[in-house]
Amino acid sequence: MSTIKLTVAQAVIKFLNNQYVERDGAENKFFAGCFGIFGHGNVAGLGQAIQQQNDLKYYQCRNEQSMVHTAAAYTKMKNRMSALVCTTSIGPGATNMLTAAAGATINRLPVLLLPGDIFAKRNVSPVLQQLESGASQDISVNDCFKPVSKYWDRINRPEQLIYSLPEVMRILTSPSDTGAATLALPQDVQAESFDFPEQLFQKKVWKIQRTRPDSSLLSEAIKLIKSSKKPLIVAGGGAHYSESLGVLKTFVDTTHIPVAETFAGKGALRYDDPHNLGAVGATGTPGAVEISKEADVVIGIGTRFSDFTTASKTAFQNPNVKFININVSEFDSAKHNGLMLQGDAKVILEELLESLRDFQVPKEYQDEVKNYNLSWDSKVSEIYGKRHKELMSQGEIIGSVNDFSDENDVVVCAAGSLPGDLHKLWRTKSSKGFHLEYGYSCMGYEIAGGFGAKMADPDREIYVMVGDGSYLMLAQEIVTSIQESYKLTIVLINNDGYKSIGSLSRSLGSQGYGTRFVERNEGQVVTDSVNGQVVKTLPVDLAANARSLGAHVIECNNFDELQAGLKEAKNIDKTTVIYTECDRYEGVDGYSWWEVPVAECSEMETVQEAYKDYSENKKKQKLYY
């Protein structure tokens, strides 16, 4: 067997460069590049290997958490058929990735993490940034990645790579079991050489299978659908990742079964398709909420049925409702005691369609769905068109961006009150036009995620919508977007605090306590000016901050200025921040219940009233046997 002498780091990079994926005859290189910050834990290992081999493009970033967010957004846009690598040194560089690693795993998005690690030899322990344990010497901060990774390993000997690297690829290319894969690389081992078998570095094509369900379960599903009167499809992210949307469109045009969309599933149909009920669950449209209550068969396509999708298990009220779960994951396909159609969404829809070509839902049901679609669109126009004398509402701001954006433009968001309003209000014109990270709803994802989306498809305009709370957590990748010439248009909305949690707090009787960005008043944390308190907002200039990071900044004080700002931004060739302010108390009506526990006993009358409402809503929750 012929061998090649390489360091461990060089072997890792050489291996990654020869990994390919193929689905439906289309083949592409899997890894598109590597994000990293080189510190003492990886500078002479992975840093040297990338520099020397120069065939895995290196991207410098400003924050380790944001690099993983960027990688997750990139692979989401690529339907998981391409990915990015993220490397850091040991210590805070590594642990900074933990938050985003959890997000990637929760959202089923493949990201490869290569954190440096402490010395395997232990001869100079404790090294800088080493977490010491009195119970074991075989532990480092990288052990924290175990619960948030779909695969985890530590390479203490060079030859372990031969067995670990293929396992990493198995996880990253798995439609059902993907997420963050973590390979911890001790800093001394990274630089060690070994005679690796050349066969390890031959081109490898990982074929993404389109698995088919059990035929008897498929027959049961067909019978169940044919016997239904008010079936409903809930489209999740898996409908996108399987590239099943063309078949889904044919399926609903044939059967007229309506579709409601999760955050990850939004864009499964165009917003104006008569079968599209829009957002489902806690942030659902009136049509999706009412149809969900009455549905006798719910067909989930690539959805996890999270608490937002089910409105904390209050959405589906039909006492005889049945679930058909189309999902590549056995874990997700078994939820709600559903009929498990485990497999690829595209081929399952194709097989269902063959047997349902003569099936249609009743005409009155079709008309009801169509009317819901049209009436909600009218409501959206009303919200978009509402004008305030002073501060704009969030609905107005969303409407301005949505109306201005083109067919293939993308809106990116993740946390706060914006995602719920976007889920309800955004008129999605293309399948990738709505990019929300809501499995983890991680504050700080927005700008890094927008950068990843732009990297995945540079021809699209990317509109990042972010509130001041999220912006202050992670804005640094503005610098990286400018360095790499990937233009973003960032709509930065100043709410003077946490608008979403402020609203939630008030709904729970807690009066917005601790959610405003204001100066202290007589030593007390101020709650809300709505209660008659005079508050003084902090003298923070977010527009100046964005300008200092290199962005072009446009400040807008009203709707007309916002419209003009969007037009100006379109003609600017670098990342542009459109800064505006928002009425934190003007919201969008019609949200369903979402369970957030309320204090069972309290001296506050507002909390007592909120607990009564909470108790009533709890009675609507259902278990599905």
N, C-alpha and C positions, 0 to 999 in steps of 0.2 A: 504494500500500500504506500503510495507516494504521499509525502507530507510537505508542509510549508511552515517555516519558522516565523511566528508572529507573536506580538504581545497579546495579552488577553483583550485589551481595548481594540487593537488593530483587527483581531479576529472577529470581535463583535461587529464592527463597522463593515468589514468585508462580507460577513454573513448577511447583514441587513440589506446591503446593496444588491444582493442576488435573490431577493424574495419577491415573487410576483403573485398576483391573484387573477383569476379568470372566472367569469360568469357569463353564460349565454354566448360563449365564443369570443367575448371581448376580454383581452388580456392587458394588464398594466402593471408597472412597478408599484409595489405596495407602499414603500416609504418614500415620501416626497422631500424629506429634509429633517434636520435636527435643530431644536431649540436648546439653548443652554447658556448657563453662566459658569465659567471655568474658575474654580477655586482650588485650594490645595488638595482637595479630594479627587479631582478629575482632570486638572490642567495638564499633567504629564502623562495621563492615561488616555482617556477619550478625547481630550482636547488635541493632544499630539496625533492621535490616530486619524481624526477628522481632517486635521491640517495636512497630514502626509498623504492620505489617500485622495482627498479632494474630490470625491465623487458622491458624497452625501452632503447636500447643501446645508451650510450652517447659518442659523439665524440667531443673532444676539437679541436678548430681551432685557427687560428692566425688573421683572419680578417673577419668581419661580411659580407662584400660583397662577399668574396670568398666562405663562407659557403653556400650561396644561389646559387652561380654558381655551386658548387659541387652537391648540391641537384638537380638542374635542369639537369645537365649532367647525374646524376644517373637515374632519371626517364625517360630521353630520351632513354637511353640504355635499360630500362625495358619496353619500349613502353607504358609508363604512367600507368602501372599496379602495380607499387610500388613507394613509395615516402619517402622523409625525412622531418623532422621537423627542423626548425631553430629558436632558441630563443636568445634574447639579453636583456640587460637592457635598460632602457629609455635613451634618449639623443643621443649622437653620435653613440652609439652601434646600436640603432634602425635605425637611418637615414643612416648609412653605408650600410644597406641592400637595400636601395631604388633602386639603379642602377640595381642590379641583379634581384630585384623583377620585375622591368619593363621588363627585358629580359625574365624572365619566362613567364610573361603574353603575351608578343609579340609573343613568340615561342609556346604558348599554352601548357605549361608544368606545371603540378601540383606541387606546393611547399607550405607548410604550414608555415607561419611566426607567431611567438608568441613573439612580442616585449613587454617588460615591459612598464608601463605607469606611469604618475604622480599620486599622491594620489587622489583617488576618494573623500575622506572625505574633502580634501582641508584645513584641520586644520593647516597644517604646511607650506602652500604655501607662497612664492615660494620655491619649493624644488630644490635641486641641479639638474642642467641641464633642468630646466623647462623653456619653452618658454612662456613668459607672453603676454597676449593680453588685451588691454584696452577695447575691445568690447565684450569679452566673457571669462568666466572661464572654459568653456567646450571645450577646444582646447589644443592640444599638438603637438609635432613634428610628432606624429604618424598619424595625419590627412593627412600628405603628402603621405601616402600610398593609399589614396582613389583612385586617378586617375590611379594608376599602379596595382591595385588589382581587381580581378574578384569578390571578396567578402571582405567586411570590416565590422568589428564590434568592439565595445569597451564594455567590461564587467564591468559595474559599480556596479552590484548586483550579488551575487552568483547564484541566481535562473535563471538569464538570460542565463547561460550556457546550461540549459536544452533545450532551443530553438535555441541557436546559433550553438552549435556543430554539430547537424544534417545538418544545412545549409552549414557549412564548408565542410562536407563530400559530400554533393550534388554537390558542385562546383568542388571539387578536383577529383571526379570520373566521371564528365560529359565529354563525348568525344567532345562535341561541345562548351562548355563554361568554360573550365578549364584555369588555370593560377595560379597566386599567390593568396592565401587566407590569409588575415591578421586578426588576433584576438588580439587586443590590451588589455593587462591585467594590470590594475593599480597595483602598487606594494603592496599597503595595502590590496586590494581585493584578490590578489593571496594567501595571508596567512590566510584569513578569512575562517571559517568553516561553513558548512551548511549540513542539512540532505537531501542529494540527493536521489531521487528514485533509488532503485537498478536496476530497469528495464533499466535505462540509460546505464548501464555498461554491459548489456548482449551482447553476440556476435552478431554482425550485418554484414551480407553479402550484399554488394552492387553489384548488377548484372549489368555488363556493356552491355547495349543493342546493338544489331545490327539492327538498324532501317532501314526500307525499304522505297524506294521513292514512290511517287504517280505513280500509274500504267499507267495513261494516259501520263504523262511526260516521263516515261520509253519507251512507245511505240513511242513517238515523237523522242526520242534519237535514237532508233533503226532505224527508217526511215531515219534520218539524216545521220547516219553512213553508211547505205547501199547506200545512194545516193552520198556519197563522193568519190573523186578520190585520194586525198592526205590528209587523216586524220593524225593527230599527237597527241600522248599522252604526256602530261606534268605531270610527276610524282613528287609529293611533299611529305612533311613529313607525311601527313595523310595516304599515301600508306603504310608506315612502321608501324605507330601506330595502324592501323586496322589489321595488320598482313595479308595483302592481297597479298603479293608478290608472293606466290605460284600460286594463281589464275591469277594474272597479267601475269606471265610467260606463263601459258597455253593460256591466252587470246591472247597475241601477237604471240605465236607460231601458233595459229589457224588462226588469221586474218592477221597477218604480218603487223599490224599497228605499226609504229616505236615509240620509247620512247625517250624523252629528259628529263633530270633530273635537278631539282632545287638543291640548296645547301642541303636542308633538305631531298630531295628525292634521292640524289645520292646513288647508291647501290641497287636501285630498280631492276636493272638487272646487271649481271656481265659485266665488261667493254668490254669483247670480244664477247658478244652476238651480232649476226648480226643485231638485231633490235635496238640496243642501239646507239643513236646518241651522247650520252654524255651530257655535260653541255649545258644548255639552257640560252638564254638571253644575258646580257651585257658581261658575262664571257664565252659565249658559244663557242663551237667548230664550225668549218666551216660548217660541215654537219647540225648541229642543227640550225645554223643561216639561212642557205639557205632553209632548209625544212620549218622552221617557216615562212619565207617570203611567201612561196607558199601554205601553208596549207589552205585547205578549211573548215576543221572542226578540232577544237582544243579541245581535251578531257582532262580537268584538273582533276587530281586525288589528292585530299587533298592538294591543293596549294592555297596560298593567292594571287597569281599573283602580287608579289611585283615588284618594279621598276627594280630590277636586272633581274627578270624572264622575264619581258616584254621589256627589254632594254628601259626603260622609254617610253613604249607604241609605240615603233618603230619596234618591232620584227615581228609582224603578219601583213603583208602588203597586203595579198589577199583582194581585195575590198569587196568580198562576204563572208569573213570568218565568221563562226559561232562557238560559244563556248558551250560545254556541260560540266557543272561543277558538278563533283561528290565530295560532301563534307558534313560532318555531320553538319556543320555550315550554317545556312540560310544566314548569312551575307556574307560568302565567296562564297557560291553557287550562289549568285545573281550577282557576279561581271562580268563585261564586257557584261551585258545584256544577260548572258548565260542561256541556258536551265537548270533549277535547278533540279538536281538529288540529293536532300538532303537526306542523309542517310549514312550508313556504306559502305565504299569502297569495302570490301570483298564481301558482299552479292549483292551489285549492279553489280559488275563485273561478279559474278556468273550468275545473271539474264540476263545481256547483252549477255554473252557467249551462253546461251541456245538458243537465237534467232539469233546469228551471226555465228553459226558453219559452215554455208555454204558461209560465206562472206570472201573474201580475197581482199586486195588491188591489183592493177594491177602489173603484174610481173616486168615491167620496173621500177616501183616505189620501189619494193622490192630490185631489183638489185642496184638501186641508193643509197638506204639507206645502204646496205651492203658495197658498195664501199666507202661510206663516213666513215663507221666504220673502215675499213681496212686502208684507207689512213691516217686517223687521228692517228691511232695506230703507223703507220710508222713515222709520224711527232713527236709523243711523244718520240719514240726511238731516233730520231735525236736530240731532245732537251736534253734528258737524257744523250746522248753520247757526247755532245759537251764539249770539254775540253779547259779551259782557261789557259794561261801561269801563271797568277797571281791569283787573287781572283776567286773563283767559282761563277757561276751564280746561281740564286735561282732555276732554272730548273734543274741544275745538282744536287743540294742538295736534292731536292724533289725526283729525279730519284734514287739517291743512297739509300734513305730510303725506297722508294716504292719497288725497286728491291730486297732489303734485307728482307723486311717484309714477314711474312707467311700469309697463307690463312685467318686466323681469327684475325690477328693483326688489331689494330685500330689506325688511325691517328686522332689527335685532334688539332683544330685550331679555330681562331675566327676573328682576325682583321688584318688590314694591307694589303700588297700586296700578302701575302701567300695564303689567301683563294681563290682569283681569279685564281692564278696559280694552286693550288691544285684542284679546281673545273674542270679546263680544263685538267690537266695532270695526276691526280692520277688514277691509274688502280685499281678500286675497285673490290676486289675478293669475298667479302662477304657482306651481307646486312648491317651489323653494322660496316664495316671496315672504313667508312668515317664519322667522327663526327665533323661537323662544326656548330658553333653558328653564324648564319649570319642574323637572324631576327633583332638582335640588334647590331651585330658585335662589341661586347664589348671588348675593350682592357683590358687585365687582366684575361679574362675567361680561357685562355688556360691551365695553370697548375692546377687551381682549377677544371676545367672541366675534365681534364685528370684523376685527383684523383677520381672524381665521377664516371667516366666510369670504372675505375679499381675496385672500390667498387662494382659496378653492376655486373661485370664479372671478377673475379680475375684471371681466367685462361688465359685471353687474354693479349698479350703484348700491352702496350699502348705507342704510339709514339706521344709525344706532340711537335709540331713544333711552335716555338714562336720567334718573332723578339725582338730586344733589347728594343724597345719602350714599347711593352706590358709587357715584363719581368720586366722592372723597375717599372711598375705600380702595379704589384701584384704577387710577387714570393714567398710569405711567406708559402704557403701550401706545399712547398718542405719539410718543417719541419714536418707538419702533416702527409704527406705520409710516412716519415721515422718513425715517432712515431707509426703509425698504421700498419707498414710493408706492405704497398701497393706500390710496385715498379713501378716507371715511368721511361721511357727513354725520356729525354727532349733534343730536338735538338734546341739549342739556337744560333740564327743567328744574328751576330752583323752587322748592316748596318750603324753604326755611325749616327743614326737618324731615322726619319720617312720616310722609303723608299716609301711607298705607297702614302702618301700625297705629298712627294717630286715630284714623277712622275705626280701625278694629277695636282699639282701646275704648273709644266712646261707645261703640256698640255693646261692649261688655260692662259698661257702667263705670269705667275707670277714667273717663274724662280727658283722655289724651295724655295722661301723666307721663312725663319724661320723654316726649316725642318731638318737642320743638327745639330748634337750634336758637336758643335765646339766652340772654344774660340772666344770672341769678337775681331773684327778687327777695331782698331781706333774708338771704341765706337759705331760701327754699327753692327747690326746682319748680319752675313755673309749669303749669299744665297748659291751659288753652285760653286765649283771649276771648273765645266765645263765651266763657263764663264770667266775663266782665273784668278780667284782669288786664292790666296794661302790660304789654311785653315789649322788650327791645331786642330786635334780632341782632345777631352777631355781625360785626363788620368784616365779613368774608367776601372777597371778590373772586368768584369762580371763573368769570370771564378772563380776568387778568391771569389767573392760574393757568388756564388753558393756553393763553397766549405765551406764557413763559415756557411752556413745553414745546413750543414751535408751531402750534396750530394757527391757522387763520381764524379769527373770531369775528362773528357778526352778532351784535346785541340787538334784540328785538323787544319792544315794549307793548305791542299790540298785534292783532291778527294781520293787518295790512303789512306791517313791518316783517312779520314772520313769512308771509307769502313772498315778499321781496327778497328776504334773506335766503329762502330756498332757491329762488331763481339765481341769485348771485353765487351761491355755493355750487350750483351745477356747473358753472364755468370756471371754477377754481381747481387747479390740478394737484392740490395737496390737502391733507386732512383739515377739515373745516368744522369748527364748533359754532353752532347756532344757539346762543344763550337767550333764554326767556324765563319769565316767572309765571307761576300758576296759582290759582285760587285753591288752597289746600282743602277747603270745605265744600267745594262744588264737585259732586261725584256723579256717576252714572247709576241710575236706579235699576232695580230688578235683579239683584244678586240673590241666589238661593242660599240656603243655610249651609254653613261649613262649621264643623264641630271644633270649637276652641273652648276648653273648660272654663267655667265661671266659678268664682269663689262661692262655696256652698253656704257660708255664713259671712256676714259683713255688717259693719255699722253704717255703711254707706247705702242710702236708699236707692241710688242709681244702680248699684251692684245687685241689690235685692231684686229689683225689677228685671234686670238682665238675666238673673238666675231663673226667674219664672219662665221667661221666654225660652231659655236653654232647656229647661225641663220639658216644656211642651214639644220642642223640636226633637228631643231625644226619643219621644214616643213614636216618631215616624220612621225611625231606623229599622232596617230589616236584615234578617239573616237569610241567606239563600241556600236551602238544603237540596 
